[in-house]
Amino acid sequence: MPTEFAEIIFEKIKELPLEQQREVLQFIERLATEDIQSSGTIWEEIREIVKDVPNEVWEQLPRDGSLNVDHYLYGAPKK
């Protein structure tokens, strides 16, 4: 089945102008790079996502969030 997809994609790309073919190639290369870069552990992914969050934002989060998750999500009474 993957070969069928590749053949369909190849046929469609051949019909595009050269500049658009270059754009498709760049897109595919970017996808391949993202797959390689995102192959880290879940903790590495989390660190990457939160690394630019300012300390002021972290300080605004409730300190009892894990204990009172139902309160913060659904309005249940705090424990």
Secondary structure, 3 states (H helix, E strand, C coil): CHHHHHHHHHHHHHCCCHHHHHHHHHHHHHHHHHHHHCCCCHHHHHHHHHCCCCHHHHHHCCCCCCCCHHHHHHCCCCC
